[in-house]
Amino acid sequence: MNTCSHLKGIEPVLSRKLKFGLAIIAAAGIGYFAWRYYDMRLSAEAMPGIASGNGRIEAVEIDIAARTAGRLSDILVKEGNLVKAGAVVARMDIEQLAAQKREAEAQLARARIAIETAKSLVVQRQAEKEAAAATVSQNEVQLQSARKRLARSEQMSRSGSVSEQLLDDDRARVEGGVATVSAAKANLAATDAAIGAAQSQVVDAEAAVEAVQATVARIDADLRDSELKAPRDGRVQYLVAQPGEVVAAGGRVLNILDVGDVYMTFFLPTGEAGRVPIGGDARIVLDAAPQYVIPARISFVSDVAQFTPKTVETEEERQKLMFRLRARVSPELLQKYITQVKTGLPGRTYVKLDPAAEWPAALSRPITP
C-alpha cells in the first residue's frame, strides 16, 4: 500500500515534467519550421533576376607576431577587446637589446674619437711635409752655393792660385750637397705617402662611425618592434602566447579580427555566377537573426571554378561548376553595430543578377548605417 501511494504521489510530478518537456520540444519545432517557412518564402520570392547561396560570415584575420626572437614581457589586451590601429598590444623583453645598444653607443663614441685622432695625424703629416719641403729648399740653396764656389776654384786652379786640395774639397762639397738634396726630396715624398695613409685612416674611421651608427639604428628598430602594435582597428580574437614565454622570430603572439572588413563567402553555379557584376547589390540574412536583412556589395567573384571535374566535356558538366563569391558589408554599417559583429555565423546571400530586378518584400528593407 505504501509503495502504491508513493507512486501515485510521483505521477503528477512526472506528468508535469513530461508536459513541460513536450512543450519545449514543440516550441523548438515550431521555431524551426517557422524559420524554414521564412527561408522557403525568401527562396520562393527570389524571382528571376535574383540568385542566392549559403555561406558563412568571415573577416580579415591578422596575426601579430614578434619580428625577432625573445621573451614575451607583457600582453596589454584580452580576448574580445577592441583595439585601434597603432595601439600597443604586447611588449617583448628588451634587457638584451638595451645592453646591445649601450655597447654600440660606446663603440660609436670610440669611432668618433678615432676620426679626430686620424685628422690630427693628417695635420701632423702635413706639417712634416712642410718641414721636409723647407729642408729641400735649404739644401738646394747650399748646393747652388757649393757649385758656384767650385766654379771659382776651378777657374783659379788654372792660374795656379788654388791648391789641388782646396779644389777637391769644393768638389766634395758639391757631391755632398747633391746627395743631401736627393735625401731631402725622398723625405718629402715620404711625407706625401704618410699624408695619404693618414687620410685613409680618416676615411676608415668615418666608415667605422657609419657602421656603428647603422648598428645603433638597427637596435633602435628592434626596440621599436619590441612593442607589438595593432596594424589596423579590430577585435582581439585569441591569444597565442602568454607573458614569460620565449617566442621565435616570426612567432605569433595574438590574432586580431578586422571587424571593418567583413564579408560572406558563398557559391553560385556557372550560369548565375557569370551574371553577377562586381559591386552588385546583395542582401545577407543570418540564421541567427533572420529578422534582419544586411545590405552588402559583391566584392569578389572567383575566376576559377570550385568542385571542377578533371575533364569538362559536356554542357551538363559545365553547369555543375560552382564559383566562389564574396558579399562585403559596408564599413559604416559595421562601425554602427561593431559590438554585434561575429564571424562564423551561417546564413544566406541574395544577389541581383539583373540590376533592374526588384527585391522581394522580405528583402526590401535592409538595416541602415
Backbone torsions as a table, in degrees:
resi	resn	phi	psi	omega
1	MET	NA	-42.2	-179.3
2	ASN	-63.6	-40.6	179.9
3	THR	-63.7	-43.1	-179.7
4	CYS	-63.4	-43.4	-179.4
5	SER	-66.0	-34.9	178.0
6	HIS	-64.9	-42.6	178.3
7	LEU	-63.9	-38.7	178.6
8	LYS	-62.5	-32.7	178.9
9	GLY	-72.8	-28.9	-178.7
10	ILE	-79.4	-32.1	-174.3
11	GLU	-54.2	-44.8	179.2
12	PRO	-62.1	-37.0	-180.0
13	VAL	-65.9	-46.3	178.0
14	LEU	-62.0	-38.2	179.8
15	SER	-63.0	-42.6	-179.5
16	ARG	-65.9	-42.9	179.2
17	LYS	-64.1	-39.5	179.6
18	LEU	-64.7	-42.9	179.4
19	LYS	-63.6	-40.3	-179.8
20	PHE	-64.6	-42.3	178.3
21	GLY	-63.7	-42.8	178.7
22	LEU	-63.3	-36.4	179.2
23	ALA	-65.0	-41.6	178.6
24	ILE	-63.5	-43.9	179.4
25	ILE	-62.2	-42.0	-179.9
26	ALA	-64.1	-42.1	179.4
27	ALA	-63.3	-42.6	178.4
28	ALA	-62.5	-41.4	179.8
29	GLY	-64.3	-41.7	179.0
30	ILE	-62.7	-42.9	179.2
31	GLY	-62.4	-42.1	-179.5
32	TYR	-63.8	-48.4	-177.6
33	PHE	-68.7	-28.9	175.4
34	ALA	-65.2	-43.4	177.5
35	TRP	-64.0	-43.2	179.0
36	ARG	-60.4	-38.0	178.3
37	TYR	-65.1	-43.1	179.6
38	TYR	-62.3	-43.9	-179.9
39	ASP	-63.9	-43.8	179.9
40	MET	-66.7	-33.1	178.6
41	ARG	-66.0	-41.4	176.6
42	LEU	-62.7	-43.3	179.9
43	SER	-63.7	-38.8	-179.7
44	ALA	-68.1	-36.1	-178.3
45	GLU	-78.4	-13.2	178.5
46	ALA	-72.3	79.9	-176.0
47	MET	-70.1	174.1	176.7
48	PRO	-52.5	136.6	-176.0
49	GLY	104.7	-8.0	179.3
50	ILE	-132.6	130.4	177.6
51	ALA	-119.9	162.7	-179.6
52	SER	-147.3	157.5	178.2
53	GLY	-155.8	149.9	178.6
54	ASN	-78.2	151.6	178.7
55	GLY	-167.4	-172.0	178.3
56	ARG	-133.2	149.0	177.2
57	ILE	-72.2	130.4	177.9
58	GLU	-131.4	165.4	177.4
59	ALA	-148.9	163.6	177.5
60	VAL	-70.7	126.5	177.7
61	GLU	-104.8	138.8	-178.3
62	ILE	-124.6	124.2	174.4
63	ASP	-90.7	122.4	174.9
64	ILE	-95.1	119.2	-173.2
65	ALA	-127.1	160.9	176.2
66	ALA	-80.1	131.6	-179.4
67	ARG	-73.6	-34.9	178.5
68	THR	-122.3	157.8	179.4
69	ALA	-68.7	148.2	179.2
70	GLY	170.4	-179.1	-179.9
71	ARG	-94.4	133.8	179.1
72	LEU	-75.3	119.8	-176.3
73	SER	-85.4	-44.9	-174.4
74	ASP	-158.9	148.4	172.1
75	ILE	-117.8	124.1	-170.9
76	LEU	-97.7	1.6	-178.6
77	VAL	-130.5	166.6	176.8
78	LYS	-122.6	162.6	178.2
79	GLU	-61.0	131.8	-179.1
80	GLY	97.3	-13.6	179.9
81	ASN	-68.8	141.5	170.8
82	LEU	-87.2	134.9	-178.6
83	VAL	-127.4	150.9	177.4
84	LYS	-96.4	154.6	177.9
85	ALA	-59.6	132.1	179.7
86	GLY	91.3	-8.3	179.7
87	ALA	-71.0	138.7	177.3
88	VAL	-76.1	122.9	-177.2
89	VAL	-108.3	-20.4	179.6
90	ALA	-159.7	159.2	178.8
91	ARG	-132.5	141.3	174.5
92	MET	-95.5	155.6	176.7
93	ASP	-67.3	132.5	-174.4
94	ILE	-116.0	11.8	-176.8
95	GLU	-58.4	-46.1	-179.3
96	GLN	-67.5	-40.9	179.1
97	LEU	-64.4	-38.8	178.9
98	ALA	-63.1	-39.9	177.4
99	ALA	-65.5	-40.7	178.1
100	GLN	-63.6	-36.7	179.7
101	LYS	-68.2	-42.0	177.9
102	ARG	-60.9	-42.0	177.6
103	GLU	-62.1	-44.3	-179.5
104	ALA	-65.8	-39.0	178.9
105	GLU	-65.3	-36.7	176.1
106	ALA	-65.2	-41.5	177.3
107	GLN	-64.2	-35.1	179.1
108	LEU	-66.2	-43.5	178.2
109	ALA	-61.9	-42.2	179.2
110	ARG	-65.3	-38.9	179.8
111	ALA	-66.1	-37.2	177.8
112	ARG	-66.6	-38.0	176.2
113	ILE	-64.3	-37.2	179.2
114	ALA	-62.7	-34.0	176.9
115	ILE	-63.6	-46.9	-179.6
116	GLU	-63.5	-39.2	178.4
117	THR	-63.7	-43.9	180.0
118	ALA	-65.1	-38.0	178.2
119	LYS	-66.4	-39.0	177.1
120	SER	-63.5	-37.6	178.0
121	LEU	-65.0	-37.3	176.6
122	VAL	-61.6	-44.8	178.7
123	VAL	-61.0	-42.4	179.6
124	GLN	-62.5	-44.0	179.5
125	ARG	-66.2	-34.7	177.4
126	GLN	-66.7	-38.0	176.3
127	ALA	-65.1	-40.5	176.9
128	GLU	-62.4	-36.1	177.9
129	LYS	-64.6	-43.7	179.6
130	GLU	-62.0	-40.6	177.9
131	ALA	-64.8	-40.5	179.2
132	ALA	-66.1	-37.9	178.2
133	ALA	-65.5	-39.3	177.6
134	ALA	-65.4	-38.5	177.8
135	THR	-63.8	-40.6	177.5
136	VAL	-60.7	-45.8	-180.0
137	SER	-62.0	-44.1	179.6
138	GLN	-61.8	-44.8	-179.1
139	ASN	-67.5	-34.5	177.6
140	GLU	-66.3	-38.6	176.8
141	VAL	-63.5	-44.5	178.9
142	GLN	-63.6	-38.6	178.0
143	LEU	-65.0	-40.3	179.1
144	GLN	-63.3	-41.1	178.4
145	SER	-64.5	-40.1	179.9
146	ALA	-65.8	-37.8	179.5
147	ARG	-66.2	-40.5	177.9
148	LYS	-63.4	-42.4	179.7
149	ARG	-64.9	-40.3	178.3
150	LEU	-63.2	-38.5	179.9
151	ALA	-63.8	-41.1	178.9
152	ARG	-65.9	-40.3	-178.8
153	SER	-65.0	-39.8	179.1
154	GLU	-65.0	-37.6	179.5
155	GLN	-68.6	-38.9	-179.0
156	MET	-74.9	-27.2	-178.8
157	SER	-68.8	-23.5	179.9
158	ARG	-69.6	-30.2	178.5
159	SER	-94.1	1.6	177.8
160	GLY	79.5	14.5	-177.8
161	SER	-82.6	-16.7	-176.7
162	VAL	-124.5	138.2	-180.0
163	SER	-74.7	159.2	178.0
164	GLU	-63.4	-32.8	-179.6
165	GLN	-64.4	-43.8	179.2
166	LEU	-64.6	-38.1	178.9
167	LEU	-64.7	-41.5	177.9
168	ASP	-64.0	-38.2	178.6
169	ASP	-64.2	-40.9	179.3
170	ASP	-65.9	-38.9	176.6
171	ARG	-63.8	-39.5	178.6
172	ALA	-64.9	-37.4	178.7
173	ARG	-64.5	-38.4	179.4
174	VAL	-66.1	-46.9	179.5
175	GLU	-62.5	-39.6	176.6
176	GLY	-64.9	-37.9	177.5
177	GLY	-64.5	-39.6	178.4
178	VAL	-62.6	-43.2	179.1
179	ALA	-65.0	-39.6	-179.8
180	THR	-64.7	-42.3	178.6
181	VAL	-63.3	-42.3	179.5
182	SER	-62.3	-41.5	178.8
183	ALA	-66.0	-39.4	179.1
184	ALA	-65.3	-40.9	178.5
185	LYS	-66.2	-37.3	176.2
186	ALA	-63.8	-40.1	177.9
187	ASN	-64.9	-37.3	177.6
188	LEU	-64.3	-42.6	177.4
189	ALA	-63.4	-36.7	178.7
190	ALA	-65.0	-36.4	177.9
191	THR	-66.9	-34.4	175.2
192	ASP	-60.9	-44.6	178.4
193	ALA	-63.8	-38.3	179.5
194	ALA	-65.3	-37.7	177.4
195	ILE	-64.1	-43.7	178.5
196	GLY	-60.7	-40.4	178.1
197	ALA	-65.5	-40.8	179.7
198	ALA	-66.1	-39.6	177.4
199	GLN	-65.4	-36.1	175.6
200	SER	-62.6	-37.5	177.1
201	GLN	-64.6	-34.6	176.4
202	VAL	-64.5	-46.4	179.1
203	VAL	-61.0	-43.0	179.7
204	ASP	-63.5	-41.1	179.3
205	ALA	-66.1	-39.4	178.0
206	GLU	-65.9	-38.4	176.8
207	ALA	-64.9	-37.5	177.7
208	ALA	-63.5	-38.4	176.9
209	VAL	-62.5	-45.1	179.7
210	GLU	-63.0	-39.0	179.3
211	ALA	-64.3	-43.5	-179.9
212	VAL	-69.5	-36.3	176.3
213	GLN	-61.7	-39.3	176.6
214	ALA	-63.9	-38.1	177.5
215	THR	-63.9	-43.3	178.0
216	VAL	-62.7	-41.7	179.0
217	ALA	-63.3	-39.9	178.7
218	ARG	-64.5	-41.8	179.1
219	ILE	-65.8	-39.3	177.1
220	ASP	-61.5	-40.0	177.2
221	ALA	-63.1	-40.9	177.8
222	ASP	-64.4	-37.2	178.5
223	LEU	-66.2	-40.4	177.0
224	ARG	-65.3	-40.4	179.7
225	ASP	-70.8	-14.5	177.6
226	SER	-69.3	-17.3	171.7
227	GLU	-95.9	106.6	-178.9
228	LEU	-79.8	124.6	-175.1
229	LYS	-117.5	151.9	176.8
230	ALA	-73.3	125.1	-179.1
231	PRO	-73.3	-19.0	179.2
232	ARG	-157.8	169.6	177.0
233	ASP	-62.7	143.9	178.8
234	GLY	179.4	-173.2	178.9
235	ARG	-119.8	135.3	177.4
236	VAL	-68.9	118.6	-177.4
237	GLN	-87.8	-47.8	176.4
238	TYR	-160.7	156.9	177.8
239	LEU	-97.6	135.9	179.7
240	VAL	-97.8	-38.4	-177.9
241	ALA	-121.4	164.8	-179.8
242	GLN	-124.3	155.4	179.1
243	PRO	-55.0	137.9	-179.0
244	GLY	99.0	-19.0	179.8
245	GLU	-78.4	147.1	175.0
246	VAL	-88.8	124.3	-176.7
247	VAL	-107.3	134.3	177.8
248	ALA	-74.9	164.0	176.4
249	ALA	-60.2	125.4	-176.5
250	GLY	82.9	3.2	-179.4
251	GLY	-70.9	135.6	-178.9
252	ARG	-71.5	140.9	177.1
253	VAL	-111.0	-43.1	177.7
254	LEU	-156.0	167.6	-177.8
255	ASN	-122.0	133.1	179.9
256	ILE	-117.0	138.9	177.8
257	LEU	-102.9	123.0	178.3
258	ASP	-80.3	97.4	-177.0
259	VAL	-77.9	4.1	174.5
260	GLY	-98.2	-1.0	179.2
261	ASP	-133.1	78.5	-174.3
262	VAL	-116.1	140.4	-177.5
263	TYR	-152.9	164.5	172.9
264	MET	-113.6	128.8	175.6
265	THR	-93.8	129.4	179.5
266	PHE	-144.8	174.0	-175.2
267	PHE	-127.2	143.8	175.9
268	LEU	-132.9	151.1	177.1
269	PRO	-71.1	171.0	-173.6
270	THR	-53.9	-49.0	-174.4
271	GLY	-62.2	-33.2	-178.8
272	GLU	-88.6	-40.4	-178.6
273	ALA	-61.4	-34.9	-179.5
274	GLY	-68.4	-17.0	-178.8
275	ARG	-99.9	-4.0	-177.5
276	VAL	-84.3	121.2	178.9
277	PRO	-84.9	148.6	172.3
278	ILE	-66.1	129.8	-175.3
279	GLY	88.6	3.8	-179.7
280	GLY	-65.7	153.7	-178.3
281	ASP	-71.7	138.3	-179.2
282	ALA	-143.9	163.2	176.8
283	ARG	-133.3	140.6	178.1
284	ILE	-119.6	132.0	175.8
285	VAL	-124.5	120.8	-178.3
286	LEU	-89.4	144.4	177.2
287	ASP	-61.2	-34.3	-176.1
288	ALA	-74.3	-22.2	-178.3
289	ALA	-144.2	70.5	-175.6
290	PRO	-67.4	-13.4	-179.1
291	GLN	-78.4	-12.3	-179.5
292	TYR	-106.2	133.1	176.4
293	VAL	-108.6	120.8	-174.5
294	ILE	-100.9	121.9	178.1
295	PRO	-74.3	147.7	-179.5
296	ALA	-153.9	171.8	177.0
297	ARG	-130.7	144.3	177.7
298	ILE	-73.5	117.6	-177.7
299	SER	-107.3	-11.1	-176.0
300	PHE	-156.8	135.9	171.2
301	VAL	-132.0	119.5	-176.1
302	SER	-62.7	141.5	176.2
303	ASP	-91.9	1.9	178.6
304	VAL	-125.2	129.8	-179.3
305	ALA	-71.7	145.6	173.2
306	GLN	-93.8	160.5	178.9
307	PHE	55.6	35.9	-176.7
308	THR	-76.4	125.5	174.0
309	PRO	-63.5	157.2	-179.4
310	LYS	-60.7	-39.1	179.4
311	THR	-127.9	122.2	179.2
312	VAL	-108.6	104.7	-174.1
313	GLU	-115.0	-36.2	-174.9
314	THR	-104.5	160.4	178.0
315	GLU	-63.0	-37.0	179.5
316	GLU	-61.4	-41.5	179.1
317	GLU	-67.9	-37.1	179.1
318	ARG	-64.9	-32.6	179.5
319	GLN	-69.6	-19.3	179.7
320	LYS	-80.5	-12.5	-179.0
321	LEU	-66.1	137.4	-179.5
322	MET	-117.0	137.9	-179.7
323	PHE	-113.6	141.9	-179.1
324	ARG	-87.2	134.3	178.5
325	LEU	-129.6	160.9	175.4
326	ARG	-129.7	132.5	173.7
327	ALA	-109.6	113.0	-172.9
328	ARG	-96.9	134.3	178.4
329	VAL	-85.4	142.1	-176.6
330	SER	-67.1	141.5	179.1
331	PRO	-59.8	-32.5	-179.3
332	GLU	-64.0	-42.1	179.2
333	LEU	-68.6	-39.9	179.3
334	LEU	-63.4	-38.3	-179.8
335	GLN	-64.6	-35.3	-179.7
336	LYS	-68.4	-37.7	-177.3
337	TYR	-112.8	37.4	-171.3
338	ILE	-62.1	-32.4	-179.5
339	THR	-73.9	-14.7	-179.5
340	GLN	-98.8	-6.4	-176.2
341	VAL	-71.9	124.5	178.7
342	LYS	-139.3	147.4	178.2
343	THR	-102.7	161.8	178.8
344	GLY	89.6	-8.6	-178.4
345	LEU	-72.2	129.6	178.8
346	PRO	-80.2	158.7	178.8
347	GLY	-177.1	-160.0	-176.9
348	ARG	-137.7	139.7	178.5
349	THR	-110.6	133.9	176.5
350	TYR	-114.1	135.8	-176.3
351	VAL	-138.1	143.5	178.2
352	LYS	-79.6	126.3	171.5
353	LEU	-88.1	-26.9	178.8
354	ASP	-119.3	116.2	-178.5
355	PRO	-55.3	-25.4	-178.7
356	ALA	-84.1	-8.1	-178.4
357	ALA	-67.1	147.0	179.0
358	GLU	-96.9	140.9	176.3
359	TRP	-70.6	141.1	173.9
360	PRO	-64.5	163.2	-174.5
361	ALA	-56.1	-37.7	-176.7
362	ALA	-68.3	-16.9	-177.6
363	LEU	-117.3	6.1	-171.2
364	SER	-85.4	-8.9	-177.5
365	ARG	-125.5	76.3	179.2
366	PRO	-75.0	159.9	176.0
367	ILE	-69.5	153.0	-174.5
368	THR	-116.7	154.9	177.9
369	PRO	-62.9	NA	NA
